[in-house]
């Protein structure tokens, strides 16, 4: 592995050097174990710990098949699907791996008693399987997380509609929280040259998801002047949504959970901010009974901030806790665009406010390759910036996932793979210097203030 790292770190290594470098037979990867899927049975969700179930383990290096690529992972990041994998909720991900192998015999190697997780990476291509074009050993890349087969007609207009689409590192094995990873070639995109490895690894899942959710015609199709309510605007997904709304001429109404996070989104350019903790919003009277009076109070505060206007778009991802309020506050004819449901999948809302006011609920899930490419292009051009706040070593990936689960972070939490330290991998120093304040914004945040 040291020889491999030296080749990556060299300024004059050629594609042939990468093609000829020795690939180790084993590498370190972070994942869950099939024989531990019952470890949290009877334990309440809030008492479960990703740090207990995520293990750093030795993994046999897979060989790339047709259309596949083996990548040296310099850095990765934590997404909420890794938290779900670690909690074994809503179901153990080993069921996904078994189904993948059953439905796609060429994917049988994914069905293992371990699951290496992680749905982001930045790194360097080492080996390509048959049929791969556009990338070669030595290519510096980031990977988006859509693994798609396109074996039926369903996905040829929009790959997210393909019956065999899966999320890499969640519904497939050999994910990005590792030293090596196995991906499909059509997951790869050029690494932004002005970013370090850990910065480049932070964005692809959340930025692409937010892009489809807000900008794409497959989502809310946001236009200039739209008022957009953004839940968790200082978090991993919301911090990119806030940037996309501002870039697109929209008006974000940012909902956050602390004064420190409120200041953080204001520093991004958001003017309309609601600190839900300070306001004491409780959208449920008890675990089974929503509180519409809180929906109305929330809607009134939004109108006070906006000069009497309701949101054209509600950017939804918390799910059960907030969904009733989201449907209520959207303007007549407005759109609630939803993904993830991190607080629960069973949504409760008053359908009168949907049907009688002609509102729409649009479900979105990650992004197709074109949407991911366009989202990455905004980052490469310095128009959208990583919102990286903390970086952990690979051995502490469980603690990184714990921080995301407990919401003790802002923006994105990164994890180093093969990169020996932070700050490496930058090539475009001029662009970096120009956007350095934006790159450091979340690193310098203090959420306790």
C-alpha positions as CSV (number, residue, x, y, z in Angstrom):
1,X,0.0,0.0,0.0
2,X,2.9,2.4,0.7
3,X,4.2,2.0,-2.9
4,X,0.7,2.8,-4.2
5,X,0.5,5.9,-2.0
6,X,3.9,7.1,-3.2
7,X,2.8,6.8,-6.8
8,X,-0.4,8.8,-6.1
9,X,1.6,11.5,-4.2
10,X,4.2,11.8,-7.0
11,X,4.0,14.9,-9.2
12,X,5.3,13.2,-12.3
13,X,3.6,9.7,-12.2
14,X,2.3,8.7,-15.6
15,X,-0.7,6.5,-16.4
16,X,1.6,3.6,-17.0
17,X,3.0,4.0,-13.5
18,X,-0.5,3.5,-12.1
19,X,-1.3,0.7,-14.5
20,X,1.9,-1.2,-13.3
21,X,1.8,-0.4,-9.6
22,X,1.2,-3.5,-7.5
23,X,-2.3,-3.8,-6.1
24,X,-2.4,-5.1,-2.5
25,X,-4.4,-8.3,-2.0
26,X,-6.1,-6.8,1.0
27,X,-7.1,-3.3,2.1
28,X,-8.7,-1.7,5.1
29,X,-12.4,-0.9,4.9
30,X,-15.1,0.2,7.4
31,X,-18.3,-1.7,7.5
32,X,-20.8,-3.8,9.3
33,X,-20.9,-7.6,9.9
34,X,-23.7,-10.0,9.0
35,X,-23.4,-11.9,12.3
36,X,-24.0,-8.7,14.3
37,X,-27.3,-7.6,12.7
38,X,-29.2,-8.5,15.8
39,X,-27.0,-6.6,18.2
40,X,-29.5,-3.7,18.6
41,X,-32.6,-5.8,18.9
42,X,-34.8,-4.4,21.7
43,X,-32.7,-1.2,21.8
44,X,-34.5,2.0,21.0
45,X,-33.2,3.8,17.9
46,X,-31.9,6.8,19.9
47,X,-29.9,4.5,22.1
48,X,-28.2,2.7,19.2
49,X,-24.6,3.6,18.4
50,X,-23.0,3.5,14.9
51,X,-19.6,3.5,16.6
52,X,-20.4,0.1,18.1
53,X,-21.4,-1.6,14.8
54,X,-19.0,0.0,12.3
55,X,-15.7,-1.9,12.2
56,X,-12.3,-1.3,10.5
57,X,-11.5,-4.7,8.9
58,X,-9.2,-6.3,6.3
59,X,-11.0,-6.9,3.0
60,X,-9.9,-9.0,0.1
61,X,-9.4,-6.7,-2.9
62,X,-12.1,-7.3,-5.6
63,X,-11.3,-7.4,-9.3
64,X,-13.2,-5.0,-11.5
65,X,-15.6,-6.7,-14.0
66,X,-17.0,-5.3,-17.2
67,X,-17.7,-1.6,-16.8
68,X,-16.2,-1.5,-13.3
69,X,-13.2,0.5,-11.9
70,X,-11.0,-0.1,-8.9
71,X,-10.2,3.2,-7.2
72,X,-7.6,4.2,-4.6
73,X,-9.7,6.1,-2.1
74,X,-8.0,9.2,-0.7
75,X,-11.0,10.4,1.2
76,X,-14.7,9.8,1.8
77,X,-17.5,11.3,3.9
78,X,-20.4,10.3,6.1
79,X,-23.9,10.3,4.7
80,X,-27.1,9.3,6.5
81,X,-27.3,6.1,4.7
82,X,-24.2,5.0,6.5
83,X,-25.9,5.7,9.7
84,X,-28.9,3.6,8.6
85,X,-26.5,0.8,7.7
86,X,-24.8,1.0,11.1
87,X,-28.1,1.0,13.0
88,X,-29.5,-1.9,10.9
89,X,-32.6,0.3,10.3
90,X,-35.0,0.1,8.6
91,X,-33.5,-3.3,7.7
92,X,-30.0,-4.8,7.6
93,X,-28.3,-3.9,4.3
94,X,-27.2,-7.5,3.8
95,X,-30.6,-8.2,2.4
96,X,-29.8,-5.6,-0.3
97,X,-26.5,-7.4,-1.1
98,X,-28.2,-10.8,-1.3
99,X,-30.9,-9.5,-3.6
100,X,-28.2,-7.8,-5.8
101,X,-26.4,-11.1,-6.2
102,X,-29.6,-13.0,-6.8
103,X,-30.8,-10.7,-9.5
104,X,-27.5,-10.0,-11.1
105,X,-25.3,-13.1,-11.1
106,X,-22.3,-11.1,-12.2
107,X,-22.6,-9.2,-8.9
108,X,-22.3,-12.4,-6.7
109,X,-19.1,-11.0,-5.2
110,X,-21.1,-8.3,-3.4
111,X,-22.9,-10.8,-1.2
112,X,-20.5,-11.2,1.6
113,X,-20.7,-11.6,5.4
114,X,-19.3,-8.1,5.6
115,X,-20.6,-4.8,4.0
116,X,-18.0,-2.1,3.3
117,X,-20.2,1.1,3.4
118,X,-19.8,4.7,2.3
119,X,-21.3,6.5,-0.7
120,X,-18.7,9.2,-1.4
121,X,-15.1,9.2,-2.5
122,X,-12.3,11.1,-4.1
123,X,-9.3,9.2,-5.4
124,X,-7.3,7.8,-8.3
125,X,-8.3,5.1,-10.8
126,X,-6.0,2.1,-10.5
127,X,-7.6,-0.6,-12.7
128,X,-10.4,-0.6,-15.2
129,X,-12.5,-3.6,-16.3
130,X,-13.4,-4.5,-19.9
131,X,-15.4,-1.8,-21.8
132,X,-14.4,1.2,-19.7
133,X,-13.7,4.3,-21.6
134,X,-13.0,7.9,-20.6
135,X,-11.1,7.0,-17.5
136,X,-7.7,5.3,-17.1
137,X,-5.2,4.4,-14.4
138,X,-4.1,7.7,-12.8
139,X,-7.3,9.6,-13.5
140,X,-8.2,11.8,-10.4
141,X,-11.9,11.3,-9.8
142,X,-14.8,11.7,-7.5
143,X,-17.7,9.2,-7.6
144,X,-21.4,9.7,-7.3
145,X,-23.4,6.9,-5.7
146,X,-25.8,5.7,-8.4
147,X,-25.1,2.2,-9.5
148,X,-27.4,1.3,-12.4
149,X,-27.7,-1.6,-14.8
150,X,-29.9,-0.2,-17.5
151,X,-31.0,-3.7,-18.5
152,X,-34.6,-2.6,-19.0
153,X,-36.2,0.3,-20.8
154,X,-37.4,1.9,-17.6
155,X,-34.2,3.9,-16.9
156,X,-33.3,5.1,-20.4
157,X,-35.1,8.4,-20.0
158,X,-34.0,8.9,-16.4
159,X,-31.6,6.4,-14.9
160,X,-33.2,7.0,-11.4
161,X,-36.3,5.2,-12.8
162,X,-34.4,2.1,-13.7
163,X,-35.7,-1.0,-12.0
164,X,-32.1,-2.0,-11.1
165,X,-30.8,1.3,-9.8
166,X,-29.0,1.0,-6.4
167,X,-27.1,3.3,-4.1
168,X,-23.4,2.3,-4.1
169,X,-22.0,1.7,-0.6
170,X,-25.5,1.2,0.8
171,X,-27.2,-1.3,-1.5
172,X,-23.9,-2.6,-3.0
173,X,-20.6,-3.6,-1.4
174,X,-17.1,-2.2,-1.5
175,X,-18.1,1.4,-0.7
176,X,-16.0,4.5,-0.1
177,X,-15.1,4.3,3.6
178,X,-12.0,2.4,2.7
179,X,-8.6,2.5,1.2
180,X,-9.9,1.0,-2.1
181,X,-13.4,0.9,-3.6
182,X,-15.1,-0.8,-6.5
183,X,-17.4,1.4,-8.6
184,X,-19.0,1.5,-12.1
185,X,-17.2,3.7,-14.6
186,X,-20.4,5.8,-15.1
187,X,-20.2,6.8,-11.5
188,X,-16.9,8.7,-12.0
189,X,-16.5,12.4,-12.6
190,X,-13.4,14.6,-12.7
191,X,-12.1,15.7,-9.3
192,X,-12.3,19.5,-8.8
193,X,-8.6,20.6,-9.0
194,X,-8.9,23.4,-6.4
195,X,-10.0,21.1,-3.7
196,X,-8.1,18.9,-1.3
197,X,-9.0,15.2,-1.3
198,X,-11.2,15.5,1.8
199,X,-13.0,18.5,0.4
200,X,-13.6,16.9,-3.0
201,X,-15.1,13.8,-1.3
202,X,-17.7,15.7,0.7
203,X,-20.1,16.8,-1.9
204,X,-21.3,14.3,-4.4
205,X,-24.2,12.6,-2.7
206,X,-25.7,15.6,-1.0
207,X,-25.0,18.2,-3.7
208,X,-26.4,15.9,-6.5
209,X,-29.4,15.1,-4.3
210,X,-30.1,18.7,-3.7
211,X,-29.6,19.6,-7.3
212,X,-32.2,17.1,-8.5
213,X,-34.5,18.0,-5.7
214,X,-34.5,21.7,-6.4
215,X,-33.1,22.6,-9.8
216,X,-33.9,19.6,-12.1
217,X,-37.1,19.3,-14.0
218,X,-37.3,15.9,-12.2
219,X,-37.6,17.8,-8.9
220,X,-39.1,21.2,-8.1
221,X,-37.8,23.0,-11.2
222,X,-36.9,26.1,-9.2
223,X,-37.0,29.4,-10.9
224,X,-35.7,32.9,-10.0
225,X,-37.6,34.5,-7.1
226,X,-38.9,31.3,-5.7
227,X,-39.2,31.3,-1.9
228,X,-37.7,28.0,-0.7
229,X,-38.1,26.7,2.8
230,X,-35.0,24.6,3.7
231,X,-35.2,22.3,6.7
232,X,-31.8,21.7,8.3
233,X,-30.2,24.4,6.2
234,X,-26.8,24.1,8.0
235,X,-26.6,20.3,7.7
236,X,-25.1,18.1,5.0
237,X,-28.0,18.3,2.5
238,X,-29.4,21.7,3.5
239,X,-26.1,23.5,3.2
240,X,-25.9,22.6,-0.5
241,X,-29.6,23.4,-1.0
242,X,-29.0,26.9,0.5
243,X,-26.2,27.5,-2.0
244,X,-28.2,26.2,-5.0
245,X,-31.2,28.5,-4.1
246,X,-29.0,31.5,-3.7
247,X,-27.1,30.7,-7.0
248,X,-30.4,30.2,-8.8
249,X,-31.9,33.5,-7.8
250,X,-34.2,32.0,-5.2
251,X,-34.9,33.2,-1.7
252,X,-34.0,30.7,1.0
253,X,-35.9,30.5,4.2
254,X,-33.5,28.6,6.4
255,X,-34.6,26.4,9.3
256,X,-31.8,25.5,11.7
257,X,-31.5,24.1,15.2
258,X,-29.1,26.5,17.1
259,X,-27.9,30.1,17.1
260,X,-24.5,29.0,15.8
261,X,-26.1,27.3,12.8
262,X,-28.2,30.4,12.2
263,X,-25.1,32.6,12.0
264,X,-23.5,30.0,9.7
265,X,-26.3,30.1,7.1
266,X,-26.4,33.9,7.3
267,X,-22.7,34.0,6.5
268,X,-23.6,32.0,3.3
269,X,-25.9,34.9,2.3
270,X,-29.3,33.7,3.6
271,X,-31.3,36.6,5.2
272,X,-34.4,34.7,6.3
273,X,-33.6,32.3,9.2
274,X,-35.7,30.5,11.7
275,X,-34.0,28.9,14.8
276,X,-36.6,26.2,15.6
277,X,-35.0,25.5,18.9
278,X,-35.2,29.1,20.1
279,X,-38.8,29.2,18.9
280,X,-39.6,26.0,20.7
281,X,-41.5,24.4,17.9
282,X,-43.1,21.0,18.7
283,X,-45.1,19.7,15.8
284,X,-46.3,16.6,17.7
285,X,-48.4,16.7,20.9
286,X,-47.3,13.1,21.6
287,X,-45.7,10.4,19.5
288,X,-49.1,9.7,17.8
289,X,-50.8,13.1,17.7
290,X,-49.7,16.0,15.4
291,X,-50.2,19.6,16.6
292,X,-51.7,21.7,13.8
293,X,-51.6,24.8,16.0
294,X,-47.8,24.6,15.7
295,X,-48.1,24.3,11.9
296,X,-50.0,27.6,11.9
297,X,-47.6,29.3,14.3
298,X,-44.7,28.2,12.0
299,X,-46.5,29.5,8.9
300,X,-47.1,32.8,10.6
301,X,-43.5,33.2,11.4
302,X,-42.6,32.4,7.8
303,X,-45.0,35.1,6.5
304,X,-43.5,37.6,9.0
305,X,-40.1,37.0,7.5
306,X,-41.2,37.0,3.8
307,X,-43.6,40.0,3.9
308,X,-46.7,37.8,3.8
309,X,-45.7,35.2,1.3
310,X,-45.7,31.4,1.7
311,X,-43.0,29.1,0.3
312,X,-43.2,28.2,-3.4
313,X,-41.1,25.1,-2.6
314,X,-40.5,23.2,0.6
315,X,-37.2,21.3,0.7
316,X,-38.1,18.3,2.8
317,X,-35.9,15.6,4.2
318,X,-36.5,15.2,7.9
319,X,-39.7,13.3,7.1
320,X,-42.2,12.3,9.9
321,X,-41.3,15.1,12.3
322,X,-41.8,18.0,9.9
323,X,-43.9,16.7,7.0
324,X,-47.3,17.9,8.3
325,X,-45.9,21.4,8.8
326,X,-44.3,21.3,5.3
327,X,-47.6,20.5,3.6
328,X,-49.4,23.1,5.6
329,X,-47.0,26.0,4.9
330,X,-46.4,25.5,1.2
331,X,-48.2,28.2,-0.9
332,X,-51.3,27.4,-2.8
333,X,-50.1,25.5,-5.9
334,X,-46.7,25.0,-4.2
335,X,-44.4,22.0,-4.2
336,X,-43.2,19.9,-1.3
337,X,-40.1,18.0,-2.7
338,X,-39.0,15.2,-0.4
339,X,-36.3,12.6,0.1
340,X,-34.6,10.7,2.9
341,X,-37.0,11.0,5.9
342,X,-34.3,10.9,8.6
343,X,-36.8,11.3,11.4
344,X,-39.1,8.6,10.2
345,X,-40.7,7.3,7.0
346,X,-44.4,7.3,8.0
347,X,-45.6,10.8,7.2
348,X,-48.7,12.4,8.6
349,X,-50.4,15.4,7.1
350,X,-53.8,16.9,6.6
351,X,-54.7,16.1,3.1
352,X,-57.2,19.1,2.9
353,X,-54.2,21.4,2.7
354,X,-52.8,19.4,-0.2
355,X,-55.9,18.6,-2.3
356,X,-57.9,21.8,-1.8
357,X,-54.9,24.1,-2.3
358,X,-53.6,22.2,-5.3
359,X,-50.2,21.5,-3.8
360,X,-47.8,18.8,-5.1
361,X,-45.7,16.3,-3.3
362,X,-42.7,15.3,-5.4
363,X,-40.5,12.4,-4.4
364,X,-36.9,12.5,-5.4
365,X,-34.0,10.1,-4.9
366,X,-30.3,11.0,-5.5
367,X,-29.7,12.0,-9.1
368,X,-29.1,10.6,-12.6
369,X,-25.6,10.8,-14.1
370,X,-26.3,14.1,-16.0
371,X,-27.7,15.8,-12.9
372,X,-24.7,14.6,-10.8
373,X,-22.3,15.8,-13.5
374,X,-24.0,19.3,-13.6
375,X,-23.9,19.5,-9.8
376,X,-20.2,18.6,-9.9
377,X,-19.5,21.1,-12.6
378,X,-20.8,23.9,-10.3
379,X,-18.2,22.8,-7.7
380,X,-15.4,22.5,-10.3
381,X,-16.1,26.1,-11.3
382,X,-16.1,27.4,-7.8
383,X,-19.8,28.3,-7.8
384,X,-20.9,25.8,-5.1
385,X,-18.5,24.9,-2.3
386,X,-18.0,21.9,0.0
387,X,-19.4,22.5,3.5
388,X,-16.9,20.3,5.2
389,X,-16.7,20.9,9.0
390,X,-14.7,18.0,10.5
391,X,-12.4,15.3,9.3
392,X,-11.7,11.9,10.9
393,X,-9.1,9.2,10.2
394,X,-10.4,6.0,8.7
395,X,-10.1,4.2,12.0
396,X,-12.5,6.6,13.6
397,X,-15.2,6.4,10.9
398,X,-17.6,5.0,13.5
399,X,-17.2,8.2,15.6
400,X,-17.7,10.3,12.5
401,X,-21.0,8.5,11.8
402,X,-22.0,8.9,15.5
403,X,-21.5,12.7,15.1
404,X,-23.8,12.7,12.1
405,X,-26.4,10.6,14.0
406,X,-26.4,12.9,17.0
407,X,-26.4,16.0,14.9
408,X,-23.4,17.4,16.7
409,X,-22.0,18.5,13.3
410,X,-22.6,21.2,10.7
411,X,-22.3,20.7,7.0
412,X,-20.4,17.5,6.1
413,X,-18.2,15.2,8.1
414,X,-15.2,13.8,6.1
415,X,-13.1,10.7,6.6
416,X,-9.5,10.2,5.3
417,X,-8.8,7.1,3.3
418,X,-5.3,6.7,1.9
419,X,-4.5,10.4,2.3
420,X,-2.0,10.6,5.1
421,X,-3.2,14.1,6.2
422,X,-5.6,16.8,5.3
423,X,-4.9,19.5,2.7
424,X,-3.4,17.3,-0.1
425,X,-4.4,16.9,-3.7
426,X,-4.8,20.6,-4.7
427,X,-3.7,21.5,-8.2
428,X,-5.5,24.7,-9.1
429,X,-4.1,27.1,-6.4
430,X,-5.4,30.2,-8.1
431,X,-9.1,29.2,-7.9
432,X,-8.6,27.9,-4.4
433,X,-7.2,31.2,-3.2
434,X,-10.2,33.0,-4.7
435,X,-12.7,30.8,-2.9
436,X,-10.8,30.0,0.3
437,X,-13.1,31.9,2.6
438,X,-16.1,29.8,1.4
439,X,-14.1,26.6,1.7
440,X,-13.2,27.4,5.3
441,X,-16.6,28.7,6.4
442,X,-17.9,25.5,7.9
443,X,-14.5,24.5,9.2
444,X,-14.4,27.7,11.3
445,X,-18.0,27.4,12.6
446,X,-18.7,27.2,16.3
447,X,-22.1,25.7,16.8
448,X,-22.2,26.2,20.5
449,X,-22.3,29.9,20.3
